[in-house]
């Protein structure tokens, strides 16, 4: 739901998908959004103070997400 809200708002976003215990759904979906230019992704393994700061800077430096035609319903 939060990701849908972010997509509706059209703002830059940084997603850190939950991947513990072999979970893959959030990772797959967030990487697809990143490929579409709608989000920046930081994996749990890269979630360090330095990694987070770099990912935030990357997300802020990028263009605003383009309009999309994803069905958010």
VEXDOPA-724063 format. One record per atom (N, C-alpha, C): residue number from 1; x, y, z negated. Coordinates in steps of 0.1 Angstrom, whole numbers, m for minus. Atoms other than C-alpha are relative to their C-alpha. Layout:
{atom NUM, {X, Y, Z}}
...
***
This chain:
{atom 1, {8, m12, 0}}
{atom 1, {0, 0, 0}}
{atom 1, {9, 13, 0}}
{atom 2, {m9, m11, 0}}
{atom 2, {28, 24, m8}}
{atom 2, {6, 3, 13}}
{atom 3, {m6, m2, m13}}
{atom 3, {45, 19, 25}}
{atom 3, {m11, 5, 10}}
{atom 4, {11, m5, m9}}
{atom 4, {11, 25, 43}}
{atom 4, {m2, 15, m3}}
{atom 5, {2, m14, 3}}
{atom 5, {8, 58, 24}}
{atom 5, {12, 8, 5}}
{atom 6, {m11, m7, m5}}
{atom 6, {43, 68, 34}}
{atom 6, {m1, 1, 15}}
{atom 7, {2, m1, m14}}
{atom 7, {36, 60, 70}}
{atom 7, {m11, 10, 4}}
{atom 8, {10, m10, m3}}
{atom 8, {4, 80, 69}}
{atom 8, {5, 14, m2}}
{atom 9, {m6, m13, 3}}
{atom 9, {23, 109, 54}}
{atom 9, {10, 5, 11}}
{atom 10, {m9, m3, m10}}
{atom 10, {48, 108, 82}}
{atom 10, {13, 6, m5}}
{atom 11, {m12, m5, 6}}
{atom 11, {77, 116, 58}}
{atom 11, {12, m10, 2}}
{atom 12, {m11, 9, 1}}
{atom 12, {112, 102, 57}}
{atom 12, {m1, m9, m12}}
{atom 13, {1, 9, 12}}
{atom 13, {114, 71, 35}}
{atom 13, {12, m9, 0}}
{atom 14, {m10, 9, 3}}
{atom 14, {139, 48, 20}}
{atom 14, {m6, m12, m7}}
{atom 15, {6, 12, 5}}
{atom 15, {127, 12, 15}}
{atom 15, {11, m9, m6}}
{atom 16, {m9, 11, 6}}
{atom 16, {144, m13, m9}}
{atom 16, {m9, m12, m2}}
{atom 17, {9, 12, 1}}
{atom 17, {126, m46, m2}}
{atom 17, {4, m9, m11}}
{atom 18, {m2, 10, 10}}
{atom 18, {122, m71, m29}}
{atom 18, {4, m13, 7}}
{atom 19, {m5, 12, m7}}
{atom 19, {142, m101, m20}}
{atom 19, {5, m11, m10}}
{atom 20, {m4, 10, 10}}
{atom 20, {149, m120, m52}}
{atom 20, {m9, m13, 1}}
{atom 21, {7, 13, 0}}
{atom 21, {139, m157, m54}}
{atom 21, {m3, m4, 14}}
{atom 22, {2, 5, m14}}
{atom 22, {142, m161, m16}}
{atom 22, {m12, 7, 7}}
{atom 23, {11, m8, m7}}
{atom 23, {114, m136, m8}}
{atom 23, {5, 6, 13}}
{atom 24, {m4, m5, m13}}
{atom 24, {116, m125, 28}}
{atom 24, {m10, 10, 6}}
{atom 25, {10, m7, m6}}
{atom 25, {83, m108, 36}}
{atom 25, {3, 15, 1}}
{atom 26, {m2, m14, 0}}
{atom 26, {92, m73, 25}}
{atom 26, {13, 4, 8}}
{atom 27, {m12, m3, m8}}
{atom 27, {127, m75, 41}}
{atom 27, {m4, 0, 15}}
{atom 28, {3, 1, m15}}
{atom 28, {113, m86, 75}}
{atom 28, {m8, 12, 4}}
{atom 29, {8, m11, m3}}
{atom 29, {86, m59, 74}}
{atom 29, {8, 13, 0}}
{atom 30, {m7, m13, 1}}
{atom 30, {109, m31, 63}}
{atom 30, {10, 1, 11}}
{atom 31, {m10, m1, m11}}
{atom 31, {136, m40, 89}}
{atom 31, {m7, 3, 13}}
{atom 32, {7, m3, m12}}
{atom 32, {109, m39, 116}}
{atom 32, {m4, 15, 0}}
{atom 33, {3, m14, 1}}
{atom 33, {99, m4, 104}}
{atom 33, {13, 8, 3}}
{atom 34, {m13, m6, m3}}
{atom 34, {136, 6, 105}}
{atom 34, {3, 0, 15}}
{atom 35, {m2, 1, m15}}
{atom 35, {139, m6, 141}}
{atom 35, {m9, 9, 8}}
{atom 36, {9, m9, m6}}
{atom 36, {109, 15, 150}}
{atom 36, {3, 15, m3}}
{atom 37, {m4, m14, 4}}
{atom 37, {126, 46, 134}}
{atom 37, {m9, 6, m10}}
{atom 38, {9, m5, 10}}
{atom 38, {100, 48, 107}}
{atom 38, {4, 0, m14}}
{atom 39, {m5, 1, 13}}
{atom 39, {121, 41, 77}}
{atom 39, {15, m3, 0}}
{atom 40, {m14, 4, 3}}
{atom 40, {156, 36, 63}}
{atom 40, {m1, m11, m10}}
{atom 41, {0, 11, 10}}
{atom 41, {163, 3, 45}}
{atom 41, {13, m2, m7}}
{atom 42, {m11, 3, 8}}
{atom 42, {186, m4, 17}}
{atom 42, {m3, m14, m6}}
{atom 43, {3, 13, 6}}
{atom 43, {189, m41, 7}}
{atom 43, {4, 0, m14}}
{atom 44, {m3, 1, 14}}
{atom 44, {190, m52, m29}}
{atom 44, {15, m2, m2}}
{atom 45, {m15, 2, 2}}
{atom 45, {226, m64, m25}}
{atom 45, {8, 12, 1}}
{atom 46, {m7, m13, m2}}
{atom 46, {236, m29, m14}}
{atom 46, {m5, 11, m10}}
{atom 47, {5, m10, 9}}
{atom 47, {217, m12, m42}}
{atom 47, {9, 2, m12}}
{atom 48, {m10, m4, 10}}
{atom 48, {245, 4, m61}}
{atom 48, {m2, 16, m1}}
{atom 49, {1, m15, m1}}
{atom 49, {248, 41, m71}}
{atom 49, {5, 6, 13}}
{atom 50, {m6, m5, m12}}
{atom 50, {270, 47, m42}}
{atom 50, {m8, m3, 13}}
{atom 51, {8, 4, m11}}
{atom 51, {249, 27, m18}}
{atom 51, {m13, 7, 1}}
{atom 52, {13, m8, 1}}
{atom 52, {217, 45, m29}}
{atom 52, {3, 14, 5}}
{atom 53, {m3, m14, m4}}
{atom 53, {233, 79, m25}}
{atom 53, {2, 1, 15}}
{atom 54, {m2, 0, m15}}
{atom 54, {245, 70, 10}}
{atom 54, {m12, m2, 8}}
{atom 55, {13, 3, m7}}
{atom 55, {211, 56, 20}}
{atom 55, {m9, 12, 0}}
{atom 56, {8, m13, 1}}
{atom 56, {194, 88, 7}}
{atom 56, {5, 10, 10}}
{atom 57, {m5, m10, m10}}
{atom 57, {217, 110, 27}}
{atom 57, {m3, m4, 14}}
{atom 58, {3, 5, m14}}
{atom 58, {212, 88, 58}}
{atom 58, {m15, 3, 3}}
{atom 59, {14, m2, m2}}
{atom 59, {174, 90, 54}}
{atom 59, {m3, 15, 2}}
{atom 60, {2, m14, m1}}
{atom 60, {175, 128, 49}}
{atom 60, {6, 6, 13}}
{atom 61, {m7, m5, m12}}
{atom 61, {199, 134, 79}}
{atom 61, {m7, m4, 12}}
{atom 62, {7, 4, m12}}
{atom 62, {177, 115, 103}}
{atom 62, {m12, 8, 4}}
{atom 63, {12, m7, m5}}
{atom 63, {148, 128, 123}}
{atom 63, {m12, m4, m8}}
{atom 64, {13, 4, 6}}
{atom 64, {113, 128, 109}}
{atom 64, {m5, m11, 8}}
{atom 65, {6, 12, m7}}
{atom 65, {95, 96, 118}}
{atom 65, {m9, 5, 11}}
{atom 66, {9, m3, m12}}
{atom 66, {78, 97, 152}}
{atom 66, {m14, m5, m3}}
{atom 67, {14, 5, 1}}
{atom 67, {41, 93, 155}}
{atom 67, {0, m15, 4}}
{atom 68, {0, 14, m3}}
{atom 68, {32, 56, 156}}
{atom 68, {m15, m4, 2}}
{atom 69, {14, 6, m2}}
{atom 69, {2, 34, 165}}
{atom 69, {m2, m12, m8}}
{atom 70, {2, 12, 9}}
{atom 70, {5, 9, 137}}
{atom 70, {m14, 0, m6}}
{atom 71, {13, 1, 7}}
{atom 71, {m28, m4, 124}}
{atom 71, {2, m1, m15}}
{atom 72, {m2, 0, 15}}
{atom 72, {m27, 5, 87}}
{atom 72, {m12, m4, m8}}
{atom 73, {13, 4, 6}}
{atom 73, {m62, m7, 80}}
{atom 73, {0, m14, m6}}
***
